[in-house]
Amino acid sequence: MTSKFESAADLMARALGAEDYRFAVIDHPISSASETALAAQANAAIVRGIEIITS
């Protein structure tokens, strides 16, 4: 998800009883990001996702 929606996602996770739910966050907005910047953010999200899964 993008950083703009991080607090909303955290609130939803807490409301659903998943207070410690972790997720990958990329910069907002993505609509104006260059292809290179978006690819870098996607790669960072993949790395974060792997960290979440393996920890």
Contacts in CASP RR format, 6 or more apart in sequence:
PFRMAT RR
TARGET T0000
AUTHOR 0000-0000-0000
METHOD contacts of the structure
MODEL  1
MTSKFESAADLMARALGAEDYRFAVIDHPISSASETALAAQANAAIVRGI
EIITS
1 9 0 8 1.000
1 23 0 8 1.000
1 24 0 8 1.000
1 25 0 8 1.000
1 26 0 8 1.000
2 25 0 8 1.000
2 26 0 8 1.000
2 27 0 8 1.000
2 28 0 8 1.000
2 29 0 8 1.000
2 30 0 8 1.000
3 25 0 8 1.000
3 26 0 8 1.000
3 27 0 8 1.000
3 28 0 8 1.000
4 28 0 8 1.000
4 29 0 8 1.000
5 28 0 8 1.000
6 25 0 8 1.000
9 23 0 8 1.000
10 21 0 8 1.000
13 19 0 8 1.000
13 21 0 8 1.000
22 52 0 8 1.000
23 52 0 8 1.000
24 44 0 8 1.000
24 45 0 8 1.000
24 46 0 8 1.000
24 48 0 8 1.000
24 49 0 8 1.000
24 52 0 8 1.000
25 45 0 8 1.000
25 48 0 8 1.000
26 41 0 8 1.000
26 42 0 8 1.000
26 44 0 8 1.000
26 45 0 8 1.000
27 33 0 8 1.000
27 41 0 8 1.000
30 38 0 8 1.000
30 41 0 8 1.000
33 41 0 8 1.000
END
